[in-house]
Amino acid sequence: MVGAAILEPSGEGIGSNSIISQKRQLSSSDAAKRDAKKRSTMLMDLEILDCPICYEAFTIPIFQCDNGHLACSSCCPKLNNKCPACTSPVGHNRCRAMESVLESILIPCPNAMQCFREPYGVYVTVSCIAPSSPELSQYSYALSYTVDGHTVIYKSPEVKRVLKLSFETPLENFMLIPNSLLRGDVLEMRISVKKLNKE
């Protein structure tokens, strides 16, 4: 049974008031247990986080009309603060629920940098999550890591394009930072991405 407890009867009379207080006690202790656990979810359609008017990703503040239709802060003035779906006023009431959702999620960067710890050190690679298409721009990148006056630099002539991230140690196009240059579990690195001018 989830969320159930057997309480010893006290000297007080048993009635609806004691049942309500038991529920409150259970729900507050369950909330504490819930907060202690790290919960996560997966959002399958990231378009739900886009403004339905300009199709750009929502940023805080997010506004809603009286009927609940959403608009981003840059669209409200362009629409003269009128909802395009129902013509109700928009731009005065913020949608705190959607803002909370935005604050709580992590959206992966399309230029993903991954690190893999191996016996000799940490392998670092950069890739662009995009289809292989000739009309998409090409990029090069440079990685640098400095610790105790020592700098390790890796320059790649082209960012590798992938359809999804691989969680295997890379065999090509990687930077190896030896264990002797590692200080703790966090790497503070500098990355420079440059658009290639191919004609």
N, C-alpha and C positions, 0 to 999 in steps of 0.2 A: 504494500500500500504506500502511495506517495503522499507525503504531507500529513500523515495521520499520527496521532500520539494518544496514549492512554494516560489520562490525568487522574491522580488520586482525588477522591471526593473530599472537599474541605467541609468545615462546619457550616458554611453558607448553604443556603437553599440552592438546589439545582434547578435551573430554569433557562429561559432563552437568554438572559443577560450573561450567565456563565458560559453558555455556548458561544456567544458573540465574542467574549473576551478570550476564549480559547482559540477561536479562529484568528483573532488579531495577533495573539502570541505566536501561533503557528506561522502566519503569513509574515510577520516581522523576522522570525528566525529563518524562514525559507529565503527571504530577501537577502539576509546576510550571507547565507550559503551561496546563493546565486551570484552575489557580488564577488565572493572569493574565487569563483571559477571564472576563467577567461572564456568568453563565448565568442564564437565567430560565425559568420554566414557567408554565402557566396551569392553574388549578384550576377545573374546570367545575362541580363540585358542592361548594359551601361547607358543606353539611350534614355532610360527613365531619369537619369541625372542631368539631362540636357533641357534647356529652356525650350518649350514647345513652339515658341515664336521665332527665335533666331537660330535654334539648334546648336548653340554653343553650350559648353558645360556650365552648369549652375555654379555660381559663387555666392558667398554670403554678402549682403542680405538677399533673401528670396521673398517675393511678395505674392499675395493671393487676393483674389476678388472675394466678394461675399459668398459666391457659389463654390469657392475652393479651387478655381483655376489658377495656375501658377504663372509667374513671369519673373524674369531676372531684372536686376536693378537698372541695367542699361536699356531694356526694352520699354519699361514703364513710361519714361518721358517721350519716347518715340511714338507711343500709342496715345499720347495725351491723357495718360492714366485711365484709359478705358480698356476693359478686357475685350479682346477680339472674339472670344467665344460667346459672351453673353452681354456685352456692353455695360457691365457693372463697373463701378470704380475699382481700379487696381493701383497699387503703389503706396497704399497707406497702411495696410495690415501685413505684417510679416508672418511668414509660415515657419514658426519655430520648430515644428516637428521635422520638416524637410531640412532645415538648417542643422538640426541635431544629427540627422542621418549623414549629411555631408561631413560634419566634423568627426564622425565615428568611423568612416571608411578609409581604406587605403587603396588607391587606384594605382596599378603598376605603371611605371613610366615606360613609354614606347622605346626608349633607349635604355635597355636594362644592363646593369653592371652586376655581375655575379662573382662571388668568391668561393673557392673550394679549398678547404684545409686538407693537406696531404702530408706525408712524413717529412718531405723536404722543405715545406713552407706552404704559402697560400698562392693558388692560381687565381688570377683575376682576368676576366674577359668582358668585353662590351659587345652587345649586339643590338640591332634594331629590329623590333617586332613589326614586320611589314612583308607583304608579298613581294616576290621577285618580279619586278615590273620595270621595263626600261624607262618609262615616263617618270618614275619616282626619282627624286634627287639622290645623289651619291654623297657620302660624307667620309671624312677621315677623322681620326681621333688620336690624342696623345694622353697617356696616363702618367702621373708622377706621384711618388710616395717618398716623403722625406722623414727621417728619424735620426736623431743624434748627429746631425750634420751630413749624413749619407743620403743621397738621392738616387732612387731607381726610376728610370724613365723608359716607357715603351711607346713607340709610335707605330700606328697602323695606317697603311695607305688607304684602307677602305673599311668601313663598318660592315660587318657581316650581317646579312639579313636572314632572319629566321621567322618561321610561322608561329613557333611557340618556344618557350624556354626549355632547355635541356638541363637536367640536374645531374649530369655526369661531368667529370673533370674534362676540360677541353684538351684536345690533342694538337690544336693549331690556333694561332692568333690569340695568345694569352701572355700575361705578364706573371713572372714568378717572383714572389717576395720571399727570400729565405727566412727560415726560423730565427736566425741571428739578428734580423732587423725587425722582428715583431715585438710589440710592446702591448701585451694584453689582447683582448678579443675584438677591439675596435680598430679598423683601419681608417685613417683620415687621409684621403687621397684628393688629388686635383685632376680633373678631366677637362680637356678642351676638345670640342667637336667643331669641325670646319667643313663647310659645304664645298664640294669639289666643282670646279667649273669645267665640265666636259663639253666639248663642242662637236 
